[in-house]
Amino acid sequence: MHLLKLARKEALPVAGQIPWAAVVAAAALALYLLCAWAGGHVGFPLDDAWIHQTYARNLALRGEWAFVPGQPSAGSTAPLWTLLLAAGYVLGIPYRLWAYLLGGLCLAGTALLAGALAARLGEHHPWPAWGKWAALAVAVEWHLVWAAASGMETLLFAMLALALWTRLLSEPLRRPVLTGLLGGALVLTRPEGILAVALAAAGIAAAEALDGRWRRGLGAGLTLALGCVLLLAPYLALNLHLSGALWPNTFYAKQAEYAVLLSQPLLRRLAQVGLQPWVGGQVLLLPGLLWAMAQAARRSGAVRLYWWLPLLWAAATAGSYALRLPVTYQHGRYLIPLIPLLLTYALDGALALCRRWGTRRRAAALLVRAVLLAAGVLFLAFLDLGARAYADDVAIIEGEMVAVARWLAANTPPDALVAVHDIGAIGYFAPRPLLDLAGLVSPEVVPFIRDEERLLAWLEEREADYLVTFPSWYPLMTRDPRVELVYQTETAVTRQQGGENMAVYALRWK
């Protein structure tokens, strides 16, 4: 709420009616939820949302930082989001409603902060409503609305990132410890937030040095880093105590699971990852981003470096994923937090072009205005397509993961040892002892996470009772004579989307 007030205070002088972006964000979120409800489902569009819910419920009701009750684990990559979700259980608010409400607040906050950033970038624009249009564009961008309804931490990360960069561009030397605390909250939302903190701290020192204030800049950078460490230290200590590593298990498990993708050429990975944030109306604004970058290159001193820092962060984040985790599933959800920033910069450049050509080249100015109008139409078209995709995604998770979890709850004993790749819904609806094939709560599996023979031997050694997976994910294991199919879902939308139905196998070791 403090961030919403801060964004509104900063943006209102330029944006005029910018709070309407929050109303539009709420309407867009309602559209997505209604679309899923009309399709017969209310839930979340990915299984990871149930992981957060399980951690939050155990924390609120049992006082445990654990996915499996009684087994504390470092499997949560978003502890701040977990804490916010846990507050809903403490208050007795229905968990879906609370998750949607948090997502809506984060979408509204992201939109308002985009307006605040736009006001800072667009001080040279003659249009007083410039900030409003940036905020409205963010409020209806389809990836962001999908993320707001996903039950995930994605929009909280995007909002905190925008808050960090807006503060840095507006008042870099004012109370840097508070900026560092904001950076700590960012890292507590997603581990890759450490890139933003590092760039912000180094950027302040370098920018002030360019203007001859190197001591002041160095002090501010170090203070910012200290503020981040103060907030982050307890979480890192908890991870170290639980797993022997500073970062959560998922940080290492995901990289190990998808290491095979690193065999692709680097340029191909960079292109696949880098293009994800531009799927939508914002693709027509790419020339605006290039123009803004060209104009910024002409600036000098600290002003130029501060302008570039947020874009350097976006490039570093996308590049890190291309280098270590080049995945684009679930609509490129790891890259979604970059969209508000890139969109705001790109729109700033497009409006700067419109202003530059408005009095010199009428035909060019008309072309820019036509592109802006076409981008607006595309935003609305993709908003509709995104709502349909969201409804299908929810239907698949409900029809596969949730359906399997409910079957296990009704047809297996409470002490059955279940090996499963997607643990979220099972952990929430069918609490059982688990062997996590993805390594979140079973980190010992990470060294051989893609070796099916070793995995099967590990399951036999641990005397697992059931295996839950999509058959094609583990073809060798599911064809083993000791692995007997006992249940498979029949969700039609999964097959319509080219997928296969999830299955439950009984493991017969003797």
Residue pairs with C-beta under 8 A, 6 or more apart in sequence:
1 105
3 109
3 113
3 159
3 160
3 163
4 22
4 105
4 108
4 109
4 112
6 116
6 163
7 109
7 112
7 113
7 115
7 116
7 163
7 166
8 18
8 19
8 112
10 116
10 119
10 120
10 166
10 170
11 18
11 112
11 113
11 115
11 116
11 118
11 119
11 131
11 135
12 18
12 19
13 119
14 115
14 118
14 119
14 122
14 123
14 128
14 130
14 131
15 115
15 118
15 119
15 128
15 129
15 130
15 131
15 132
15 135
16 128
16 129
16 131
16 132
17 129
17 132
18 112
18 115
18 131
18 132
18 135
19 112
20 132
20 136
21 108
21 111
21 112
21 115
21 132
21 135
21 136
21 138
21 139
22 108
22 111
22 112
22 139
24 111
24 136
24 139
24 140
25 104
25 107
25 108
25 111
25 139
25 140
25 145
25 148
26 104
26 108
28 107
28 139
28 140
28 145
28 148
28 383
29 100
29 103
29 104
29 107
29 145
29 148
29 149
31 145
31 383
31 387
32 145
32 146
32 148
32 149
32 386
32 387
32 390
32 391
33 42
33 100
33 149
35 387
35 388
35 390
35 391
36 42
36 43
36 149
36 390
36 391
36 394
36 395
38 391
39 391
39 392
39 394
39 395
40 395
41 391
41 394
41 395
41 398
41 399
42 96
42 394
43 96
43 394
43 397
43 398
43 402
44 50
44 99
44 149
44 150
44 151
44 152
44 394
44 397
45 146
45 149
45 150
45 330
45 390
45 393
45 394
45 396
45 397
46 150
46 152
46 330
46 333
46 393
46 397
47 397
47 401
47 422
47 423
47 424
47 425
48 152
48 424
49 99
49 150
49 151
49 152
49 424
50 151
50 401
50 402
50 424
50 425
50 427
50 428
51 67
51 75
51 76
51 423
51 424
51 427
51 440
52 76
52 78
52 81
52 82
52 85
52 151
52 152
52 153
53 85
53 95
53 99
53 151
53 424
53 428
54 67
54 424
54 427
54 428
55 65
55 66
55 67
55 75
55 76
55 82
55 85
56 82
56 83
56 85
56 86
56 88
56 89
56 95
57 86
57 89
57 95
57 428
58 64
58 65
58 66
58 67
58 69
59 65
59 82
59 83
59 86
60 86
60 87
60 88
60 89
60 90
61 89
62 69
64 70
64 72
65 72
65 73
65 76
65 238
65 242
66 72
66 73
67 73
67 75
67 76
67 423
67 427
67 434
67 440
67 441
68 427
68 431
68 433
68 434
68 441
69 431
71 441
72 242
73 242
73 243
73 249
73 440
73 441
74 238
74 239
74 242
74 243
74 245
74 248
74 249
74 443
75 248
75 249
75 250
75 436
75 440
75 441
76 82
76 248
76 250
77 190
77 191
77 248
77 250
77 251
78 152
78 153
78 156
78 157
78 188
78 189
78 190
79 188
79 235
80 153
80 156
80 185
80 188
80 189
81 152
81 153
81 156
81 189
84 102
84 156
85 95
85 98
85 99
85 102
87 98
88 94
88 95
88 97
88 98
88 99
88 102
89 95
91 98
93 101
96 151
99 151
100 148
100 149
100 151
102 156
103 147
103 148
103 149
103 150
103 151
103 155
104 148
106 148
106 155
106 156
106 158
106 159
107 139
107 144
107 145
107 147
107 148
107 155
108 139
109 159
110 138
110 144
110 155
110 158
110 159
110 162
110 340
111 135
111 136
111 138
111 139
111 340
112 135
113 159
113 162
113 163
113 166
113 340
114 134
114 135
114 137
114 138
114 162
114 340
114 341
114 343
114 344
115 131
115 132
115 134
115 135
116 131
116 162
116 166
116 170
117 134
117 162
117 165
117 166
117 169
117 341
117 344
118 130
118 131
118 133
118 134
118 135
118 344
118 347
118 348
119 130
119 131
120 166
120 169
120 170
121 169
121 292
121 307
121 344
121 345
121 348
122 130
122 131
122 134
122 348
122 351
124 352
124 355
125 348
125 351
125 352
125 355
126 355
127 351
130 348
130 351
133 347
134 343
134 344
134 347
134 348
137 281
137 282
137 343
137 347
137 379
138 144
138 339
138 340
138 343
138 344
140 379
140 380
140 383
141 280
141 281
141 282
141 339
141 340
141 343
141 379
141 382
141 383
142 280
142 379
142 382
142 383
142 385
142 386
142 387
143 277
143 279
143 280
143 331
143 332
143 336
143 339
143 386
144 155
144 158
144 336
144 339
144 340
145 383
145 386
145 387
145 390
146 331
146 386
146 389
146 390
146 393
147 154
147 155
147 158
147 333
147 336
148 155
149 390
150 333
152 333
153 189
153 190
154 333
154 336
154 337
155 337
156 189
157 186
157 189
157 190
157 193
157 337
158 336
158 337
158 339
158 340
160 182
160 185
160 186
160 189
160 193
161 186
161 193
161 196
161 313
161 337
161 341
162 340
162 341
163 182
164 179
164 182
164 183
164 186
164 196
164 200
165 196
165 200
165 309
165 310
165 313
165 341
167 179
167 182
168 179
168 200
168 203
168 204
168 306
168 309
168 310
169 306
169 307
169 309
169 310
172 179
172 204
172 207
172 208
172 220
172 306
173 204
173 208
173 216
173 217
173 220
176 204
176 220
176 221
176 223
176 224
176 227
177 223
177 224
177 226
177 227
178 227
179 200
179 224
179 227
180 197
180 201
180 223
180 224
180 225
180 226
180 227
180 228
180 229
180 230
180 231
181 227
181 228
181 230
181 231
182 227
183 193
183 196
183 197
183 200
183 224
183 227
183 228
184 197
184 227
184 228
184 229
184 230
184 231
184 232
185 231
186 193
186 196
186 197
187 193
187 194
187 197
187 228
187 232
188 231
188 232
188 235
190 337
191 247
191 248
191 251
192 317
192 320
195 313
195 316
195 317
195 320
196 313
197 224
197 225
197 228
199 309
199 312
199 313
199 316
200 221
200 224
200 309
201 221
201 222
201 224
201 225
201 228
202 221
203 221
203 305
203 306
203 309
203 312
204 217
204 220
204 221
204 224
205 214
205 217
205 218
205 220
205 221
205 222
206 217
206 305
207 217
207 301
207 302
207 305
207 306
207 309
208 214
208 216
208 217
208 218
208 220
208 302
209 217
209 218
210 301
210 302
210 305
211 301
211 302
236 246
236 247
239 245
239 246
239 247
239 248
240 246
243 249
243 443
245 251
245 252
249 439
249 440
249 441
249 443
249 446
250 439
250 440
252 439
252 443
252 446
253 438
253 439
253 440
253 443
253 445
253 446
253 449
254 325
255 324
255 325
256 439
256 446
256 447
256 449
256 450
257 438
257 439
257 449
257 450
258 325
258 326
258 327
259 450
260 450
261 269
261 326
261 327
262 269
262 324
262 326
264 326
266 322
266 323
269 322
269 323
269 326
270 318
270 319
270 322
272 322
272 326
272 328
273 318
273 321
273 322
273 326
273 328
273 332
273 335
274 318
274 322
276 328
276 331
276 332
276 335
277 318
277 332
277 335
277 336
277 338
277 339
277 342
278 286
278 342
279 331
279 332
279 382
280 378
280 379
280 382
281 375
281 376
281 377
281 378
281 379
281 380
281 381
281 382
282 339
282 342
282 343
282 346
282 375
282 379
283 378
284 371
284 372
284 374
284 375
284 378
285 343
285 346
285 347
285 349
285 350
285 371
285 372
285 375
286 346
287 349
287 350
287 353
287 371
288 346
288 347
288 348
288 349
288 350
288 351
288 352
288 353
289 342
289 345
289 346
289 349
290 349
291 349
291 350
291 352
291 353
292 345
292 346
292 348
292 349
292 352
293 311
293 349
295 349
295 352
296 304
296 307
296 308
297 304
299 307
310 341
310 345
311 341
311 342
311 345
313 341
314 338
314 341
314 342
317 335
317 337
317 338
318 335
318 338
321 327
321 334
321 335
325 334
327 334
328 335
330 393
331 389
350 368
350 371
350 372
351 372
353 368
354 365
354 368
354 369
354 372
357 364
357 365
357 368
358 365
392 493
392 497
395 491
395 493
396 491
396 493
396 494
396 497
396 499
397 425
399 489
399 491
399 493
399 494
400 489
400 491
400 494
400 501
400 502
401 422
401 424
401 425
401 426
401 502
402 425
402 429
403 489
403 491
403 502
404 425
404 426
404 468
404 487
404 489
404 502
404 504
405 425
405 426
405 428
405 429
405 430
406 429
406 430
407 487
407 504
408 416
408 418
408 426
408 430
408 432
408 466
408 468
408 504
409 429
409 430
411 487
412 418
412 430
412 432
412 465
412 466
414 431
414 432
415 432
415 433
416 432
416 433
416 465
416 466
417 432
417 433
417 434
417 435
417 462
417 463
417 464
417 465
417 466
418 426
418 430
418 432
418 433
418 434
418 435
418 464
418 465
418 466
418 467
418 468
419 434
419 435
419 437
419 459
419 464
419 466
419 467
419 468
419 507
420 426
420 434
420 435
420 436
420 437
420 467
420 468
420 469
421 436
421 437
421 438
421 468
421 469
421 470
421 473
421 474
422 438
422 468
423 434
423 436
423 438
423 440
423 441
426 432
426 434
426 468
427 434
434 441
434 442
435 442
435 445
435 458
435 459
435 462
435 464
436 442
436 445
437 445
437 449
437 455
437 469
437 474
438 449
439 445
439 446
439 449
445 455
445 458
448 454
448 455
448 458
449 455
452 474
452 475
452 476
452 477
453 476
455 474
455 477
456 476
456 477
456 480
459 467
459 477
459 507
460 482
460 507
460 509
463 509
464 507
465 506
465 507
466 486
466 504
466 505
466 506
466 507
467 474
467 477
467 478
467 483
467 504
467 505
467 507
468 502
468 503
468 504
468 505
469 477
469 478
469 502
469 503
469 505
470 499
470 500
470 501
470 502
470 503
471 478
471 500
471 503
472 500
477 483
478 485
478 503
478 505
482 507
482 508
482 509
483 505
483 506
483 507
483 508
484 505
484 506
484 507
484 508
485 503
485 504
485 505
486 504
486 505
486 506
487 503
487 504
488 501
488 502
488 503
488 504
489 501
489 502
489 503
490 501
491 501
494 500
494 501
495 501
